[in-house]
Amino acid sequence: MNRLTIAAALFALSGLAGTGQVSSPDTSVYLITCAPGNEIYSIYGHSALRVVIHSSGTDLVYNWGVFDFRTKNFAWKFAKGKLNYMLGVYPYDLFLRDYMMERRSVISQRVNIEKQDLDMLMYLLNENLRPENIFYRYDFLYDNCATRIRDLFEKVYSSRLIYPPDERKDLPTFREKITEYQRFYPWLNAGIDFLLGLPVDRKASFRDRMFLPEDLQKNLSRAVVNNNRMMIPLLESPELILEFDSHQVKPSGFLSPFVILSLIFILVLILSTKLSKAFLYYSDILLFSIFSLLSLLMIFFGFVTDHEQTRWNLNMIWSNPLVPFCLAALVLNKEWAYIFRMVFWLSVLFILIALVLPGKINMALIPAVMILALRSAARAGMLPGILNRE
């Protein structure tokens, strides 16, 4: 959830970070929570730990959201789910400078921690900085910059860390939680929803929801530590370090995917009744090329990558492996009406499922499915004299 600057990378791998820090009586630890930005990797916010040793003037940030765009085959590794993130350690003022430049608010909360727990925390941080531990396989829901901090506190306090019972009667799903942030970027939201499968429709518990930095801050603020039968709040009251206007601005509804794709569907419907067979042939080549690319993308994320969240995707019902064969039928001039017919009925099935399970399917995709169904029906000869003109 945070990018890597060259300076931070060099510092993280330098002797200062590598030798590790030792706690002292005047050591303070803070949870840092950063507001969402407007880059794809920053729209969910960010979390980090700040460690201050007042006697030595040491003021460092431990940041598990570090990745490097210069990584060889970065895009391929990210798509495959094989991209490693790392723990970066660098000065607090350098960390804040990035967020000042990006105009993102930052909140700090001091951790209430006793000496023996602080020693354990510093030990674990130093263990994280060992060369064999500094890199980790990123998982958006279960292993990221926020969950690493949650897991660290759970290791430090063990059973003494107590979460309150979940007060929500109807627990949100992972999909619903990430949509809270993606809804400000409707095209991005539609694209991500297209790729995510049923695993993200699992209910997210109080602990699960801490995969999001702002939920980590809210939920850890409600956690307490059993310290000799005294319940001590894990975190003190939040202090606003940087304050800027939110990047989360309500988008224009007119430019939403649903509106744009609906207009395209209406256009395709009209042209289907007006254009000659020759023009429809080339327009179908274009449409089925786009749908074939989406189908191949679905196959890749469903079966090739290591992303568990893209498995069991309902969108594969309409964006299925048969769609490229429709394109092949057009290019090779084959009479494969039965394939178009199957694609049509699968598209209809998907629309019916979307009506029954609206929470699991982004309705902005429905006009695109209707376009596929329309032209598949026409190519299958199911609409004679109307949409398959001579």
DRENMI-807374 format. One record per residue (C-alpha): residue number from 1; residue in three letters; chain; x, y, z. Coordinates in Angstrom, 2 decimals. Example, Ala and Ser with C-alpha at 12.3 -4.5 7.8 and 13.67 -1.06 7.14 Angstrom:
[1, "Ala", "A", [12.30, -4.50, 7.80]]
[2, "Ser", "A", [13.67, -1.06, 7.14]]
END
This chain:
[1, "Met", "A", [0.00, 0.00, 0.00]]
[2, "Asn", "A", [3.02, 2.25, -0.22]]
[3, "Arg", "A", [5.75, 2.68, -2.78]]
[4, "Leu", "A", [9.49, 2.60, -2.24]]
[5, "Thr", "A", [11.75, 5.61, -2.71]]
[6, "Ile", "A", [15.40, 4.96, -3.50]]
[7, "Ala", "A", [16.50, 6.71, -0.32]]
[8, "Ala", "A", [14.25, 4.55, 1.81]]
[9, "Ala", "A", [15.44, 1.39, 0.12]]
[10, "Leu", "A", [19.07, 2.20, 0.72]]
[11, "Phe", "A", [18.35, 3.09, 4.34]]
[12, "Ala", "A", [16.35, -0.08, 4.92]]
[13, "Leu", "A", [19.23, -2.22, 3.74]]
[14, "Ser", "A", [21.93, -0.17, 5.43]]
[15, "Gly", "A", [23.86, -1.08, 8.54]]
[16, "Leu", "A", [21.77, 1.28, 10.67]]
[17, "Ala", "A", [18.60, -0.67, 9.98]]
[18, "Gly", "A", [20.29, -4.02, 9.84]]
[19, "Thr", "A", [21.98, -3.88, 13.21]]
[20, "Gly", "A", [18.62, -3.41, 14.91]]
[21, "Gln", "A", [17.54, -1.10, 17.68]]
[22, "Val", "A", [17.50, -1.89, 21.40]]
[23, "Ser", "A", [14.74, -0.60, 23.65]]
[24, "Ser", "A", [15.45, 1.73, 26.53]]
[25, "Pro", "A", [13.19, 3.13, 29.29]]
[26, "Asp", "A", [12.54, 6.25, 27.21]]
[27, "Thr", "A", [11.43, 4.42, 24.07]]
[28, "Ser", "A", [8.03, 5.32, 22.63]]
[29, "Val", "A", [6.11, 3.39, 19.98]]
[30, "Tyr", "A", [3.38, 4.87, 17.80]]
[31, "Leu", "A", [0.88, 3.49, 15.32]]
[32, "Ile", "A", [0.89, 5.71, 12.23]]
[33, "Thr", "A", [-2.21, 5.74, 10.03]]
[34, "Cys", "A", [-2.16, 7.51, 6.68]]
[35, "Ala", "A", [-5.25, 8.59, 4.77]]
[36, "Pro", "A", [-6.02, 7.17, 1.32]]
[37, "Gly", "A", [-4.31, 8.73, -1.68]]
[38, "Asn", "A", [-5.33, 8.88, -5.32]]
[39, "Glu", "A", [-2.87, 6.36, -6.77]]
[40, "Ile", "A", [-4.07, 2.79, -7.27]]
[41, "Tyr", "A", [-1.68, 1.45, -4.62]]
[42, "Ser", "A", [-2.65, 4.16, -2.10]]
[43, "Ile", "A", [-6.46, 4.37, -2.26]]
[44, "Tyr", "A", [-6.84, 2.07, 0.77]]
[45, "Gly", "A", [-4.56, 4.11, 3.04]]
[46, "His", "A", [-1.41, 2.97, 4.82]]
[47, "Ser", "A", [-0.12, 1.87, 8.24]]
[48, "Ala", "A", [3.34, 1.93, 9.81]]
[49, "Leu", "A", [5.04, 1.84, 13.22]]
[50, "Arg", "A", [7.15, 4.67, 14.58]]
[51, "Val", "A", [9.81, 3.97, 17.21]]
[52, "Val", "A", [11.37, 6.90, 19.09]]
[53, "Ile", "A", [14.33, 6.48, 21.46]]
[54, "His", "A", [14.47, 9.90, 23.07]]
[55, "Ser", "A", [17.87, 9.57, 24.76]]
[56, "Ser", "A", [19.66, 8.82, 21.50]]
[57, "Gly", "A", [17.51, 10.97, 19.22]]
[58, "Thr", "A", [16.54, 7.91, 17.16]]
[59, "Asp", "A", [13.23, 8.38, 15.32]]
[60, "Leu", "A", [12.48, 5.62, 12.81]]
[61, "Val", "A", [9.47, 4.36, 10.90]]
[62, "Tyr", "A", [8.99, 0.63, 10.26]]
[63, "Asn", "A", [7.07, 0.31, 7.03]]
[64, "Trp", "A", [5.89, -3.06, 5.67]]
[65, "Gly", "A", [4.33, -1.50, 2.57]]
[66, "Val", "A", [7.52, -1.16, 0.56]]
[67, "Phe", "A", [7.88, -2.37, -3.01]]
[68, "Asp", "A", [10.15, -1.40, -5.86]]
[69, "Phe", "A", [8.91, -0.59, -9.37]]
[70, "Arg", "A", [12.42, -1.41, -10.58]]
[71, "Thr", "A", [11.98, -5.07, -9.65]]
[72, "Lys", "A", [12.68, -7.27, -12.67]]
[73, "Asn", "A", [9.42, -8.27, -14.38]]
[74, "Phe", "A", [7.50, -6.15, -11.85]]
[75, "Ala", "A", [4.16, -6.14, -13.71]]
[76, "Trp", "A", [4.31, -9.88, -14.44]]
[77, "Lys", "A", [5.15, -10.77, -10.84]]
[78, "Phe", "A", [2.38, -8.51, -9.56]]
[79, "Ala", "A", [-0.17, -10.10, -11.91]]
[80, "Lys", "A", [1.00, -13.59, -11.00]]
[81, "Gly", "A", [0.77, -12.87, -7.29]]
[82, "Lys", "A", [4.49, -13.46, -6.82]]
[83, "Leu", "A", [5.59, -9.92, -5.97]]
[84, "Asn", "A", [7.56, -9.58, -2.76]]
[85, "Tyr", "A", [7.06, -6.61, -0.46]]
[86, "Met", "A", [9.60, -5.69, 2.18]]
[87, "Leu", "A", [10.06, -4.02, 5.53]]
[88, "Gly", "A", [11.66, -0.62, 5.09]]
[89, "Val", "A", [13.11, 1.39, 7.99]]
[90, "Tyr", "A", [13.88, 5.06, 7.56]]
[91, "Pro", "A", [13.73, 8.40, 9.41]]
[92, "Tyr", "A", [10.33, 9.66, 10.46]]
[93, "Asp", "A", [10.81, 13.05, 8.80]]
[94, "Leu", "A", [11.52, 11.34, 5.47]]
[95, "Phe", "A", [8.35, 9.29, 5.88]]
[96, "Leu", "A", [6.26, 12.39, 6.62]]
[97, "Arg", "A", [7.76, 14.26, 3.69]]
[98, "Asp", "A", [6.21, 11.78, 1.26]]
[99, "Tyr", "A", [2.76, 12.33, 2.73]]
[100, "Met", "A", [3.15, 16.10, 2.78]]
[101, "Met", "A", [4.00, 15.98, -0.92]]
[102, "Glu", "A", [0.99, 13.74, -1.60]]
[103, "Arg", "A", [-1.23, 15.91, 0.63]]
[104, "Arg", "A", [-2.46, 12.98, 2.69]]
[105, "Ser", "A", [-3.50, 13.25, 6.33]]
[106, "Val", "A", [-1.52, 11.34, 8.97]]
[107, "Ile", "A", [-2.69, 10.24, 12.45]]
[108, "Ser", "A", [-0.37, 9.10, 15.26]]
[109, "Gln", "A", [-1.31, 7.08, 18.35]]
[110, "Arg", "A", [1.07, 6.17, 21.13]]
[111, "Val", "A", [1.12, 2.51, 22.12]]
[112, "Asn", "A", [0.72, 1.81, 25.85]]
[113, "Ile", "A", [3.48, -0.74, 26.35]]
[114, "Glu", "A", [5.40, -2.01, 29.37]]
[115, "Lys", "A", [9.17, -2.61, 29.38]]
[116, "Gln", "A", [9.02, -6.39, 28.99]]
[117, "Asp", "A", [6.54, -6.10, 26.12]]
[118, "Leu", "A", [8.63, -3.37, 24.54]]
[119, "Asp", "A", [11.67, -5.66, 24.66]]
[120, "Met", "A", [9.67, -8.35, 22.85]]
[121, "Leu", "A", [8.44, -5.84, 20.27]]
[122, "Met", "A", [11.96, -4.64, 19.51]]
[123, "Tyr", "A", [13.19, -8.22, 19.30]]
[124, "Leu", "A", [10.48, -9.04, 16.75]]
[125, "Leu", "A", [11.21, -5.90, 14.75]]
[126, "Asn", "A", [14.89, -6.80, 14.61]]
[127, "Glu", "A", [13.99, -10.34, 13.57]]
[128, "Asn", "A", [11.89, -8.88, 10.76]]
[129, "Leu", "A", [14.96, -6.99, 9.57]]
[130, "Arg", "A", [17.08, -10.11, 9.17]]
[131, "Pro", "A", [17.92, -10.69, 5.48]]
[132, "Glu", "A", [15.92, -13.91, 5.39]]
[133, "Asn", "A", [12.83, -12.18, 6.84]]
[134, "Ile", "A", [12.84, -8.68, 5.37]]
[135, "Phe", "A", [10.91, -9.76, 2.25]]
[136, "Tyr", "A", [7.46, -11.32, 2.33]]
[137, "Arg", "A", [4.88, -12.47, -0.19]]
[138, "Tyr", "A", [2.22, -9.78, -0.28]]
[139, "Asp", "A", [-1.44, -10.75, 0.06]]
[140, "Phe", "A", [-3.95, -7.90, -0.14]]
[141, "Leu", "A", [-6.39, -9.37, 2.39]]
[142, "Tyr", "A", [-4.24, -11.43, 4.72]]
[143, "Asp", "A", [-0.63, -10.21, 4.66]]
[144, "Asn", "A", [-0.02, -6.51, 4.08]]
[145, "Cys", "A", [1.26, -3.39, 5.82]]
[146, "Ala", "A", [-1.70, -3.34, 8.21]]
[147, "Thr", "A", [-2.00, -7.04, 9.06]]
[148, "Arg", "A", [1.74, -7.22, 9.77]]
[149, "Ile", "A", [1.30, -4.65, 12.54]]
[150, "Arg", "A", [-1.77, -6.43, 13.93]]
[151, "Asp", "A", [0.10, -9.74, 13.92]]
[152, "Leu", "A", [3.09, -8.12, 15.60]]
[153, "Phe", "A", [0.98, -6.89, 18.52]]
[154, "Glu", "A", [-0.67, -10.30, 18.80]]
[155, "Lys", "A", [2.75, -11.94, 19.10]]
[156, "Val", "A", [3.90, -9.42, 21.70]]
[157, "Tyr", "A", [0.83, -9.65, 23.94]]
[158, "Ser", "A", [-0.44, -13.12, 23.05]]
[159, "Ser", "A", [-3.69, -13.87, 24.90]]
[160, "Arg", "A", [-3.40, -10.65, 26.91]]
[161, "Leu", "A", [-4.49, -8.65, 23.85]]
[162, "Ile", "A", [-8.28, -8.60, 23.96]]
[163, "Tyr", "A", [-10.55, -7.52, 21.14]]
[164, "Pro", "A", [-14.12, -6.46, 21.93]]
[165, "Pro", "A", [-16.96, -8.64, 20.64]]
[166, "Asp", "A", [-18.07, -7.71, 17.16]]
[167, "Glu", "A", [-21.12, -5.49, 17.58]]
[168, "Arg", "A", [-22.15, -5.64, 13.95]]
[169, "Lys", "A", [-25.09, -7.98, 13.49]]
[170, "Asp", "A", [-24.59, -8.21, 9.75]]
[171, "Leu", "A", [-20.85, -8.52, 9.17]]
[172, "Pro", "A", [-19.58, -6.91, 5.96]]
[173, "Thr", "A", [-17.81, -8.99, 3.35]]
[174, "Phe", "A", [-14.28, -8.31, 2.19]]
[175, "Arg", "A", [-15.74, -7.11, -1.12]]
[176, "Glu", "A", [-17.98, -4.62, 0.67]]
[177, "Lys", "A", [-15.06, -3.30, 2.72]]
[178, "Ile", "A", [-12.80, -2.64, -0.26]]
[179, "Thr", "A", [-15.72, -1.16, -2.20]]
[180, "Glu", "A", [-15.93, 1.53, 0.50]]
[181, "Tyr", "A", [-12.65, 2.85, -0.95]]
[182, "Gln", "A", [-13.01, 1.85, -4.60]]
[183, "Arg", "A", [-16.43, 3.49, -5.02]]
[184, "Phe", "A", [-14.69, 6.83, -5.51]]
[185, "Tyr", "A", [-13.06, 5.33, -8.61]]
[186, "Pro", "A", [-15.98, 3.57, -10.38]]
[187, "Trp", "A", [-14.03, 2.32, -13.39]]
[188, "Leu", "A", [-11.32, 0.90, -11.15]]
[189, "Asn", "A", [-14.01, -0.59, -8.92]]
[190, "Ala", "A", [-15.70, -2.28, -11.88]]
[191, "Gly", "A", [-12.37, -3.66, -13.11]]
[192, "Ile", "A", [-11.35, -5.03, -9.72]]
[193, "Asp", "A", [-14.81, -6.49, -9.12]]
[194, "Phe", "A", [-14.56, -8.18, -12.52]]
[195, "Leu", "A", [-11.39, -9.98, -11.41]]
[196, "Leu", "A", [-12.33, -10.86, -7.81]]
[197, "Gly", "A", [-14.00, -14.18, -7.06]]
[198, "Leu", "A", [-16.14, -15.67, -4.33]]
[199, "Pro", "A", [-13.36, -15.70, -1.66]]
[200, "Val", "A", [-13.81, -11.94, -1.18]]
[201, "Asp", "A", [-17.50, -12.48, -0.43]]
[202, "Arg", "A", [-16.61, -14.15, 2.86]]
[203, "Lys", "A", [-17.73, -12.27, 5.98]]
[204, "Ala", "A", [-14.96, -10.16, 7.52]]
[205, "Ser", "A", [-14.71, -10.39, 11.31]]
[206, "Phe", "A", [-13.48, -7.66, 13.67]]
[207, "Arg", "A", [-9.95, -9.02, 13.30]]
[208, "Asp", "A", [-10.23, -9.62, 9.55]]
[209, "Arg", "A", [-11.23, -6.03, 8.87]]
[210, "Met", "A", [-7.86, -4.85, 10.14]]
[211, "Phe", "A", [-6.41, -5.58, 6.69]]
[212, "Leu", "A", [-7.48, -2.00, 5.93]]
[213, "Pro", "A", [-5.31, 0.67, 7.64]]
[214, "Glu", "A", [-8.22, 2.82, 8.81]]
[215, "Asp", "A", [-9.98, -0.23, 10.24]]
[216, "Leu", "A", [-6.71, -1.26, 11.91]]
[217, "Gln", "A", [-6.62, 2.13, 13.61]]
[218, "Lys", "A", [-10.28, 2.03, 14.65]]
[219, "Asn", "A", [-10.23, -1.55, 15.88]]
[220, "Leu", "A", [-6.90, -1.42, 17.72]]
[221, "Ser", "A", [-8.20, 1.74, 19.42]]
[222, "Arg", "A", [-10.89, -0.48, 20.95]]
[223, "Ala", "A", [-8.47, -3.26, 21.95]]
[224, "Val", "A", [-7.22, -3.60, 25.53]]
[225, "Val", "A", [-4.28, -5.35, 27.17]]
[226, "Asn", "A", [-4.73, -7.45, 30.30]]
[227, "Asn", "A", [-1.90, -6.17, 32.47]]
[228, "Asn", "A", [-2.08, -7.96, 35.83]]
[229, "Arg", "A", [-5.88, -7.97, 35.62]]
[230, "Met", "A", [-5.95, -4.29, 34.73]]
[231, "Met", "A", [-7.43, -3.59, 31.29]]
[232, "Ile", "A", [-5.20, -1.00, 29.65]]
[233, "Pro", "A", [-6.12, 0.48, 26.25]]
[234, "Leu", "A", [-3.62, -0.63, 23.64]]
[235, "Leu", "A", [-3.54, 2.81, 22.03]]
[236, "Glu", "A", [-3.82, 6.33, 23.38]]
[237, "Ser", "A", [-6.03, 8.98, 21.79]]
[238, "Pro", "A", [-5.17, 9.85, 18.19]]
[239, "Glu", "A", [-3.08, 12.92, 17.39]]
[240, "Leu", "A", [-3.45, 14.58, 13.99]]
[241, "Ile", "A", [0.03, 15.08, 12.52]]
[242, "Leu", "A", [-0.88, 16.19, 9.00]]
[243, "Glu", "A", [-4.30, 17.36, 7.84]]
[244, "Phe", "A", [-5.38, 17.74, 4.23]]
[245, "Asp", "A", [-8.65, 17.56, 2.35]]
[246, "Ser", "A", [-9.71, 14.03, 1.48]]
[247, "His", "A", [-8.81, 12.59, -1.94]]
[248, "Gln", "A", [-12.07, 10.65, -1.83]]
[249, "Val", "A", [-14.37, 12.78, -3.99]]
[250, "Lys", "A", [-17.75, 11.55, -5.18]]
[251, "Pro", "A", [-17.42, 10.85, -8.93]]
[252, "Ser", "A", [-19.75, 12.08, -11.64]]
[253, "Gly", "A", [-22.56, 9.59, -12.21]]
[254, "Phe", "A", [-22.77, 10.48, -15.90]]
[255, "Leu", "A", [-19.29, 9.09, -16.55]]
[256, "Ser", "A", [-19.83, 5.90, -14.54]]
[257, "Pro", "A", [-19.21, 2.51, -16.19]]
[258, "Phe", "A", [-22.90, 1.63, -15.99]]
[259, "Val", "A", [-23.96, 4.78, -17.87]]
[260, "Ile", "A", [-21.22, 4.60, -20.51]]
[261, "Leu", "A", [-21.69, 0.86, -21.14]]
[262, "Ser", "A", [-25.47, 1.30, -21.26]]
[263, "Leu", "A", [-25.07, 3.97, -23.94]]
[264, "Ile", "A", [-22.78, 1.64, -25.87]]
[265, "Phe", "A", [-25.38, -1.14, -25.59]]
[266, "Ile", "A", [-28.09, 1.17, -26.98]]
[267, "Leu", "A", [-25.75, 2.18, -29.81]]
[268, "Val", "A", [-24.98, -1.46, -30.64]]
[269, "Leu", "A", [-28.69, -2.28, -30.54]]
[270, "Ile", "A", [-29.52, 0.53, -32.98]]
[271, "Leu", "A", [-26.62, -0.29, -35.31]]
[272, "Ser", "A", [-27.62, -3.95, -35.27]]
[273, "Thr", "A", [-30.89, -2.97, -36.98]]
[274, "Lys", "A", [-29.37, -0.42, -39.37]]
[275, "Leu", "A", [-25.98, -1.63, -40.59]]
[276, "Ser", "A", [-25.42, -4.02, -43.44]]
[277, "Lys", "A", [-24.05, -7.50, -42.89]]
[278, "Ala", "A", [-20.57, -6.38, -43.98]]
[279, "Phe", "A", [-20.42, -3.54, -41.46]]
[280, "Leu", "A", [-21.80, -5.76, -38.70]]
[281, "Tyr", "A", [-19.11, -8.31, -39.47]]
[282, "Tyr", "A", [-16.30, -5.84, -38.78]]
[283, "Ser", "A", [-18.03, -4.35, -35.75]]
[284, "Asp", "A", [-18.44, -7.87, -34.35]]
[285, "Ile", "A", [-14.76, -8.55, -34.96]]
[286, "Leu", "A", [-14.01, -5.52, -32.76]]
[287, "Leu", "A", [-16.52, -6.43, -30.05]]
[288, "Phe", "A", [-15.57, -10.09, -29.83]]
[289, "Ser", "A", [-11.87, -9.16, -29.80]]
[290, "Ile", "A", [-12.51, -7.07, -26.68]]
[291, "Phe", "A", [-14.61, -9.80, -25.06]]
[292, "Ser", "A", [-11.97, -12.40, -25.95]]
[293, "Leu", "A", [-9.28, -10.35, -24.20]]
[294, "Leu", "A", [-11.50, -10.18, -21.11]]
[295, "Ser", "A", [-12.02, -13.94, -21.30]]
[296, "Leu", "A", [-8.27, -14.60, -21.51]]
[297, "Leu", "A", [-7.75, -12.23, -18.58]]
[298, "Met", "A", [-10.35, -14.17, -16.61]]
[299, "Ile", "A", [-8.64, -17.48, -17.40]]
[300, "Phe", "A", [-5.25, -16.07, -16.39]]
[301, "Phe", "A", [-6.41, -14.73, -13.01]]
[302, "Gly", "A", [-8.64, -17.72, -12.36]]
[303, "Phe", "A", [-6.17, -20.51, -13.09]]
[304, "Val", "A", [-2.63, -19.18, -13.65]]
[305, "Thr", "A", [-1.93, -16.69, -10.86]]
[306, "Asp", "A", [-1.36, -17.34, -7.17]]
[307, "His", "A", [-4.05, -14.82, -6.17]]
[308, "Glu", "A", [-6.55, -16.80, -4.11]]
[309, "Gln", "A", [-9.00, -13.90, -4.23]]
[310, "Thr", "A", [-9.50, -14.31, -7.99]]
[311, "Arg", "A", [-10.57, -17.97, -7.80]]
[312, "Trp", "A", [-14.18, -19.12, -8.26]]
[313, "Asn", "A", [-15.17, -16.00, -10.16]]
[314, "Leu", "A", [-18.82, -15.76, -11.19]]
[315, "Asn", "A", [-17.83, -13.50, -14.08]]
[316, "Met", "A", [-16.36, -16.54, -15.77]]
[317, "Ile", "A", [-19.94, -17.60, -16.55]]
[318, "Trp", "A", [-20.20, -14.88, -19.20]]
[319, "Ser", "A", [-16.53, -14.09, -19.81]]
[320, "Asn", "A", [-15.80, -17.75, -20.45]]
[321, "Pro", "A", [-13.33, -19.74, -22.60]]
[322, "Leu", "A", [-15.95, -20.10, -25.36]]
[323, "Val", "A", [-15.80, -16.40, -26.24]]
[324, "Pro", "A", [-12.46, -16.59, -28.11]]
[325, "Phe", "A", [-13.97, -19.36, -30.23]]
[326, "Cys", "A", [-16.67, -16.89, -31.28]]
[327, "Leu", "A", [-13.93, -14.58, -32.49]]
[328, "Ala", "A", [-12.25, -17.48, -34.27]]
[329, "Ala", "A", [-15.55, -18.34, -35.99]]
[330, "Leu", "A", [-15.80, -14.79, -37.31]]
[331, "Val", "A", [-12.19, -14.56, -38.45]]
[332, "Leu", "A", [-12.20, -18.01, -40.07]]
[333, "Asn", "A", [-15.72, -17.53, -41.47]]
[334, "Lys", "A", [-16.98, -20.68, -39.77]]
[335, "Glu", "A", [-20.64, -21.47, -39.14]]
[336, "Trp", "A", [-20.30, -22.22, -35.43]]
[337, "Ala", "A", [-23.76, -21.03, -34.45]]
[338, "Tyr", "A", [-23.91, -23.47, -31.54]]
[339, "Ile", "A", [-20.96, -21.72, -29.86]]
[340, "Phe", "A", [-22.63, -18.32, -30.16]]
[341, "Arg", "A", [-25.81, -19.89, -28.82]]
[342, "Met", "A", [-23.98, -21.27, -25.77]]
[343, "Val", "A", [-22.36, -17.89, -25.11]]
[344, "Phe", "A", [-25.78, -16.24, -25.34]]
[345, "Trp", "A", [-27.41, -18.58, -22.83]]
[346, "Leu", "A", [-24.46, -18.32, -20.45]]
[347, "Ser", "A", [-24.75, -14.53, -20.62]]
[348, "Val", "A", [-28.47, -14.75, -19.83]]
[349, "Leu", "A", [-27.69, -17.10, -16.93]]
[350, "Phe", "A", [-25.19, -14.60, -15.55]]
[351, "Ile", "A", [-27.71, -11.75, -15.71]]
[352, "Leu", "A", [-30.23, -13.87, -13.80]]
[353, "Ile", "A", [-27.61, -14.71, -11.17]]
[354, "Ala", "A", [-26.76, -11.01, -10.88]]
[355, "Leu", "A", [-30.39, -10.27, -10.07]]
[356, "Val", "A", [-30.40, -12.92, -7.35]]
[357, "Leu", "A", [-26.92, -12.18, -5.93]]
[358, "Pro", "A", [-26.40, -8.44, -6.53]]
[359, "Gly", "A", [-23.85, -8.07, -3.75]]
[360, "Lys", "A", [-21.46, -10.50, -5.39]]
[361, "Ile", "A", [-21.59, -8.93, -8.87]]
[362, "Asn", "A", [-20.87, -5.37, -9.95]]
[363, "Met", "A", [-24.02, -4.25, -11.76]]
[364, "Ala", "A", [-21.97, -1.86, -13.89]]
[365, "Leu", "A", [-20.86, -4.94, -15.87]]
[366, "Ile", "A", [-24.41, -5.92, -16.86]]
[367, "Pro", "A", [-24.63, -3.65, -19.96]]
[368, "Ala", "A", [-21.41, -5.25, -21.26]]
[369, "Val", "A", [-22.91, -8.70, -20.75]]
[370, "Met", "A", [-26.04, -7.54, -22.59]]
[371, "Ile", "A", [-23.90, -6.45, -25.56]]
[372, "Leu", "A", [-22.28, -9.89, -25.65]]
[373, "Ala", "A", [-25.67, -11.60, -25.40]]
[374, "Leu", "A", [-27.14, -9.40, -28.13]]
[375, "Arg", "A", [-24.44, -10.00, -30.71]]
[376, "Ser", "A", [-24.12, -13.69, -29.79]]
[377, "Ala", "A", [-27.85, -14.15, -30.36]]
[378, "Ala", "A", [-27.61, -12.35, -33.69]]
[379, "Arg", "A", [-24.66, -14.49, -34.82]]
[380, "Ala", "A", [-26.47, -17.65, -33.70]]
[381, "Gly", "A", [-29.40, -16.77, -35.95]]
[382, "Met", "A", [-31.74, -16.46, -32.98]]
[383, "Leu", "A", [-33.07, -13.05, -34.09]]
[384, "Pro", "A", [-33.85, -13.53, -37.80]]
[385, "Gly", "A", [-34.59, -10.48, -39.89]]
[386, "Ile", "A", [-33.88, -8.04, -37.05]]
[387, "Leu", "A", [-30.34, -8.22, -35.72]]
[388, "Asn", "A", [-28.58, -10.35, -38.33]]
[389, "Arg", "A", [-29.25, -8.30, -41.41]]
[390, "Glu", "A", [-28.14, -9.26, -44.88]]
END
